[in-house]
Amino acid sequence: DYFTALADVFRASGAGAAGCEVDVPTDAHWSEPVWHRLHVIRDDGPRHYINSANFAVRRDVFDAVHGFDEALVTGEDTDICTRIRSAGFTIFESHRLRAVHLDNPKSLGAFYRKEVWRGLGAFSGTLRTHANKATMMVFA
């Protein structure tokens, strides 16, 4: 019922974009739920950012902000969220839109390499607008 719920969330919230922080699988490496608990927000509501792993944008909003910046190596979700908000649209998180991310790193070494890769996005584009919670967590 994901797409029915998504339509309901867009209708009820009036948001330009919606989604939810991805959840971790039941057989997760111990680092996955630890990282998840550090930044998950349990209540529904407006957000500055939602990870693009579980993120939908209304077509008119996507066109208005000119879509994803294809020049970015990483951090394109942070960048588009910033531009969506700057254009006057809201981003709404609803836990009705639950999705599980199955491709998280399964070791500390893999987790570290993934975060280094994500950090490239902060240097290539995110810091040109502002540093947000997701960016600061990558640096930490």
Residue pairs with C-beta under 8 A, 6 or more apart in sequence:
2 97
2 99
5 94
5 96
5 97
6 18
6 56
6 97
8 96
9 15
9 18
9 92
9 94
9 96
9 97
10 18
10 56
10 58
13 90
13 92
13 94
14 90
15 46
15 89
15 90
15 91
15 92
16 57
16 58
16 61
16 84
16 87
16 89
16 90
16 91
17 50
17 55
17 56
17 57
17 58
17 61
17 81
17 84
17 89
17 90
17 91
17 92
18 50
18 55
18 56
18 91
18 92
18 93
18 94
18 97
19 50
19 51
19 52
19 54
19 55
19 56
19 91
19 93
19 94
19 97
20 50
20 54
20 93
20 94
20 95
20 96
20 97
20 98
20 99
21 36
21 39
21 40
21 41
21 50
21 51
21 54
21 93
22 51
22 53
22 54
22 99
22 100
22 101
23 36
23 98
23 99
23 100
23 101
24 32
24 33
24 36
24 100
24 101
24 104
25 32
25 100
25 101
25 102
25 104
28 104
29 104
29 105
29 106
29 107
31 105
31 107
31 108
31 111
32 104
32 105
35 111
38 137
39 133
39 134
39 137
41 47
41 93
42 95
44 92
44 93
44 94
44 95
44 96
45 92
45 93
46 90
46 91
46 92
46 93
47 81
47 91
47 92
47 93
48 81
48 82
48 85
48 91
48 132
48 133
49 77
49 78
49 81
49 82
49 91
49 132
49 133
49 134
50 77
50 81
50 91
50 93
51 77
51 134
52 76
52 77
52 80
53 99
53 101
54 97
54 99
54 101
55 77
57 80
57 84
61 84
61 87
61 89
64 87
64 89
65 80
65 83
65 84
65 87
66 83
67 80
68 76
68 79
68 80
69 76
69 79
69 80
69 125
70 76
71 124
71 125
72 79
72 121
72 124
72 125
73 120
73 121
73 124
74 117
74 118
74 119
74 120
74 121
74 124
75 118
75 120
75 121
75 122
75 124
75 125
75 126
75 135
76 121
76 125
78 121
78 125
78 126
78 132
78 134
78 135
79 121
79 125
79 126
79 129
81 91
82 126
82 129
82 130
82 132
84 91
85 91
86 129
104 111
105 111
105 113
105 114
115 138
118 138
119 138
119 139
121 138
122 131
122 135
122 138
122 139
126 132
126 135
127 135
